[in-house]
Amino acid sequence: RELILPSIRRNILELNPHCDIFLHTYNLTNIPISDRSGETEESPLAVDEAYLLTENVTMDTLSEFWAKRGKMVNYTQQYRHKAWGLCPPCTSHNNMIMQWHSIQSVWDLMVQHEQKIISGKDLKNQDNDASLDYPEKHYYYEQIGLFRSDVYYPWPISIFEHSAGVPEFASNAGYNDRLFYGERKYASVWADRFAFVDIFIRKYMHTWIFTGHQGFHSETYLGALLKSHQVPVHQNSETCVWRVRSGMRLSVNDCYQPGGYFHSTDMSLGVYLQHLPVGYELAKVGSTTIGGLFKAIPRVQDAGINYNLTWPKASTRVEARRRRILLKEMC
């Protein structure tokens, strides 16, 4: 609530004020251990905080997930991306299937809600909405954004900016899989990973295009899915997300790539400070290398760190983007 939620409100919800919000999460009491993601010990998880974002929430326990997707997990494990580690325990592969299930579940929740709107059972604005002939339409939501609820958003995002938008960074021979925004017909393709499994195994998994990313590698799989359906993807260099780890640690190097959002000359403490919530600062965790894991902590004065470091160009770019989006929204 102190770190992720303010970034979602400021950089997504404020710029898309007319949108309804739906959320799927897993009903866990602790963050699972995962060496690959830097979670070396279990940490408490306040899952009820999901309702601070929206009342439209659906959850699954791990038992419910395995009951629904166990066969799919076992089936796809034989084609796993072997660079992700040993199987068992298959942690990264299983987490990918859990991500797919979460995306599908929140999509289904949205569809259930819009069917109530179309049938006239849940109209928020009776006077305005009643004038539309909903029975003639099969859907209500035309522009859709699909976002992770466990990451920090340092830059503003409008779901109306492109027909099919994804981040440019971390594409890994395919497309970045952390978010999507755009037209419904393309969002529906992005959201349904399961229907493409057998097609991917049969047509795409062993082609030379995926050398180094064989098997069910998340970004590579998404690339094959969207290209197969001829989705006109726009890889947006001005879209950035930072993964959040337990203890309010931020992986602030997530958006780094040559020519992308952060250039090598931009990698200074001041750049990162500009994108934190008011009252927080960054402290290095483990490595002294800029661009690694940092921990967001309440700001204190420390003579050993120069908190006056700034990069005005970064701030200007962010605010210019915000103004550009808001002007489009008002028009």
C-alpha positions in Angstrom: 0.0 0.0 0.0 2.9 2.4 0.7 4.8 1.8 -2.6 2.9 0.0 -5.3 -0.6 1.4 -4.8 0.5 5.1 -5.0 2.3 4.4 -8.3 -0.8 2.7 -9.8 -3.0 5.5 -8.8 -0.8 8.3 -10.0 0.6 6.8 -13.2 -2.3 4.6 -14.4 -5.6 5.5 -12.7 -5.3 9.3 -12.8 -4.6 9.1 -16.5 -7.4 6.7 -17.3 -10.1 8.1 -14.9 -13.2 6.6 -16.7 -12.0 3.0 -16.5 -13.5 0.2 -14.3 -10.9 -1.8 -12.4 -10.8 -5.6 -11.9 -8.2 -7.6 -10.1 -7.2 -11.3 -9.7 -4.7 -12.4 -7.1 -3.7 -15.5 -5.1 -4.9 -15.9 -1.5 -1.5 -16.3 0.1 -0.3 -15.4 3.5 3.4 -15.4 2.6 5.5 -14.5 -0.5 6.9 -17.8 -1.7 10.7 -18.5 -1.8 12.3 -18.0 -5.2 16.0 -17.8 -5.7 15.6 -16.6 -9.3 13.5 -13.6 -8.2 15.6 -12.8 -5.2 13.1 -14.0 -2.6 15.3 -16.1 -0.3 13.0 -16.3 2.6 9.2 -16.2 3.1 7.7 -12.8 3.9 4.2 -11.9 5.2 1.7 -10.9 2.5 -1.4 -8.8 3.2 -3.6 -10.1 0.5 -6.6 -8.1 1.7 -4.9 -4.9 0.5 -6.1 -5.8 -3.0 -9.4 -4.3 -2.0 -7.8 -0.9 -1.6 -7.5 -0.8 -5.4 -11.0 -2.1 -6.3 -13.9 -4.0 -4.9 -14.0 -6.1 -8.0 -11.5 -8.8 -6.8 -11.4 -12.5 -7.4 -8.9 -14.8 -5.7 -7.6 -18.4 -5.9 -5.8 -20.4 -3.3 -2.9 -22.5 -4.5 -5.1 -25.6 -4.1 -7.8 -24.1 -6.4 -5.1 -23.2 -8.9 -3.8 -26.7 -9.0 -7.2 -28.1 -9.3 -7.9 -25.9 -12.3 -4.5 -25.9 -14.0 -2.6 -28.9 -12.7 -3.0 -30.9 -15.9 -1.8 -27.9 -18.0 1.2 -27.4 -15.6 2.2 -31.0 -15.9 1.7 -31.1 -19.7 3.8 -28.0 -20.4 6.6 -28.9 -17.9 7.9 -31.4 -20.4 8.5 -28.5 -22.8 9.8 -26.1 -20.1 12.5 -23.5 -20.8 15.5 -25.4 -19.3 17.6 -22.3 -18.6 15.1 -21.5 -15.8 16.5 -24.2 -13.6 15.8 -27.7 -12.4 12.4 -29.4 -12.7 11.4 -30.3 -10.1 10.8 -27.9 -8.5 10.0 -26.1 -11.8 9.4 -22.9 -9.9 9.8 -20.4 -12.7 7.7 -22.5 -15.2 4.9 -23.0 -12.7 4.9 -19.3 -11.8 4.5 -18.5 -15.5 1.4 -20.7 -15.7 0.1 -19.0 -12.5 0.6 -15.7 -14.3 -1.4 -17.0 -17.3 -4.2 -18.2 -15.0 -4.3 -14.9 -13.2 -4.6 -13.0 -16.5 -7.4 -15.3 -17.7 -9.2 -15.0 -14.4 -9.3 -11.2 -14.4 -10.4 -11.2 -18.0 -13.3 -13.6 -17.1 -14.2 -11.3 -14.2 -14.3 -8.3 -16.5 -16.5 -10.2 -19.0 -18.9 -11.3 -16.2 -19.3 -7.7 -15.2 -19.8 -6.3 -18.6 -22.5 -8.9 -19.3 -24.4 -7.4 -16.4 -24.0 -4.0 -18.0 -25.2 -5.2 -21.4 -28.2 -6.9 -19.9 -29.1 -3.7 -18.0 -28.7 -5.2 -14.5 -25.8 -3.1 -13.3 -25.8 0.3 -15.1 -23.9 2.9 -13.1 -25.4 5.8 -15.1 -28.9 4.8 -16.0 -29.7 8.1 -17.9 -26.7 8.0 -20.1 -26.2 4.2 -20.5 -29.8 3.5 -21.2 -29.6 5.4 -24.4 -27.1 2.9 -25.8 -28.4 -0.2 -27.4 -26.3 -2.7 -25.4 -28.2 -5.9 -26.6 -26.9 -5.1 -30.1 -23.3 -5.4 -28.8 -21.5 -8.4 -27.5 -19.2 -6.4 -25.4 -19.0 -3.1 -23.4 -15.3 -2.4 -22.9 -13.5 -1.4 -26.1 -10.1 -0.3 -24.8 -8.4 -2.4 -22.2 -5.3 -2.3 -20.1 -3.9 -5.4 -18.4 -1.3 -4.6 -15.6 0.5 -6.5 -12.9 -0.5 -5.4 -9.4 2.8 -6.4 -7.8 5.1 -3.9 -9.6 6.0 -0.2 -9.3 5.1 2.2 -12.2 7.5 5.1 -12.4 6.1 6.5 -15.7 2.6 7.5 -16.8 0.6 5.1 -19.0 -2.5 5.8 -21.1 -4.4 2.7 -22.3 -5.6 4.8 -25.3 -2.2 5.6 -26.6 -1.8 2.7 -29.0 -3.9 -0.1 -30.5 -1.6 -2.7 -29.0 1.1 -1.4 -26.6 3.7 -3.3 -24.7 7.0 -2.1 -23.0 10.0 -2.1 -25.2 12.5 -3.4 -22.6 13.1 -7.1 -21.7 11.5 -8.5 -24.9 13.8 -11.6 -24.9 13.3 -12.6 -28.6 9.6 -11.9 -28.2 7.6 -9.3 -26.4 7.7 -8.0 -22.8 4.9 -9.8 -20.9 4.4 -7.5 -17.9 1.6 -5.4 -19.3 -0.6 -4.7 -22.3 -2.9 -1.9 -23.3 -5.0 -1.3 -26.4 -8.0 -2.3 -28.4 -10.1 -5.1 -27.0 -9.7 -7.4 -30.0 -5.9 -7.4 -29.4 -6.1 -7.5 -25.7 -8.2 -10.7 -25.9 -5.4 -12.3 -27.8 -2.8 -11.2 -25.3 -4.9 -12.4 -22.4 -5.6 -15.9 -23.6 -2.3 -17.8 -23.4 -3.8 -21.3 -22.9 -5.6 -21.6 -26.3 -2.2 -21.3 -28.1 -0.3 -24.0 -26.2 -0.7 -26.8 -28.7 -0.2 -24.5 -31.7 3.1 -23.3 -30.2 4.3 -26.8 -29.5 3.5 -27.9 -33.1 4.6 -24.8 -35.1 6.9 -22.5 -33.2 8.8 -24.2 -30.3 11.6 -25.8 -32.3 12.1 -23.1 -35.0 15.4 -21.4 -35.4 13.9 -18.1 -34.4 13.8 -19.2 -30.8 17.4 -20.4 -30.5 18.4 -19.7 -26.9 14.8 -19.4 -25.8 13.5 -22.9 -26.6 10.5 -24.3 -24.7 7.9 -22.3 -22.8 9.8 -19.1 -22.3 7.4 -16.4 -21.4 8.4 -13.5 -23.6 9.2 -15.8 -26.6 5.9 -17.6 -26.2 4.0 -14.2 -26.2 5.9 -13.1 -29.3 4.8 -16.2 -31.2 1.2 -15.7 -29.9 0.9 -12.1 -31.0 2.7 -12.5 -34.3 0.6 -15.6 -35.1 -2.6 -13.4 -34.7 -1.0 -10.5 -36.6 -1.4 -8.1 -33.7 0.1 -4.7 -34.6 2.3 -4.4 -31.5 3.9 -1.1 -30.6 6.9 -1.5 -28.3 6.8 1.6 -26.2 10.2 2.9 -25.0 8.3 5.2 -22.6 6.7 2.4 -20.6 8.6 1.2 -17.6 7.8 -1.0 -14.6 10.1 -2.0 -11.7 9.6 -5.3 -10.0 9.0 -5.1 -6.2 10.4 -7.6 -3.8 9.8 -8.2 -0.2 11.0 -5.5 2.2 9.9 -2.9 -0.3 13.0 -3.6 -2.5 12.8 -2.3 -6.1 14.6 -3.8 -9.1 15.3 -0.4 -10.7 17.4 -1.8 -13.5 14.4 -3.5 -15.1 13.9 -0.8 -17.8 17.6 -0.4 -18.6 18.6 -1.2 -22.2 20.8 0.7 -24.7 18.7 3.3 -26.4 15.8 2.7 -24.1 14.3 4.5 -21.1 17.5 4.5 -19.0 20.8 5.0 -20.9 24.1 4.1 -19.3 24.8 7.8 -18.7 21.5 8.1 -16.8 22.2 5.5 -14.2 22.7 7.7 -11.2 21.0 7.7 -7.8 19.3 11.0 -8.6 17.4 9.5 -11.6 15.9 6.8 -9.4 15.0 9.2 -6.6 12.8 11.2 -9.0 10.4 8.3 -9.5 9.8 7.3 -5.9 6.8 8.2 -3.8 7.3 11.3 -1.7 9.1 10.5 1.5 11.2 7.6 0.2 14.7 7.1 -0.9 16.8 4.3 -2.3 19.5 2.3 -0.5 21.7 -0.2 -2.3 21.1 -3.8 -1.4 24.1 -6.1 -1.6 25.9 -5.0 -4.7 27.4 -1.5 -5.1 26.5 -1.5 -8.8 24.0 1.2 -9.9 21.1 -0.6 -11.6 20.8 -3.5 -9.2 18.3 -4.1 -6.4 17.5 -1.1 -4.2 15.4 -0.9 -1.1 12.8 1.9 -0.9 12.9 3.3 2.7 11.6 6.4 4.5 13.8 9.3 3.6 16.4 10.3 6.2 19.4 12.7 6.1 22.6 10.8 5.5 25.8 12.8 5.0 27.3 9.9 3.1 24.9 10.1 0.2 24.3 13.1 -2.1 20.5 13.4 -2.2 20.8 16.5 -4.4 21.7 14.5 -7.4 19.3 15.2 -10.1 18.8 14.6 -13.8 16.5 17.4 -15.0 16.1 15.8 -18.4 14.5 12.7 -16.9 12.0 14.7 -14.9 11.2 16.9 -17.9 10.5 13.8 -20.0 8.2 12.3 -17.4 6.2 15.5 -16.9 6.0 16.2 -20.6 4.6 12.7 -21.2 2.1 13.3 -18.4 0.9 16.6 -19.9 0.7 15.0 -23.3 -1.5 12.2 -22.0 -3.8 14.5 -20.0 -4.3 16.8 -22.9 -5.4 13.9 -25.1 -7.8 12.7 -22.3 -9.4 16.2 -22.1 -9.9 16.3 -25.8 
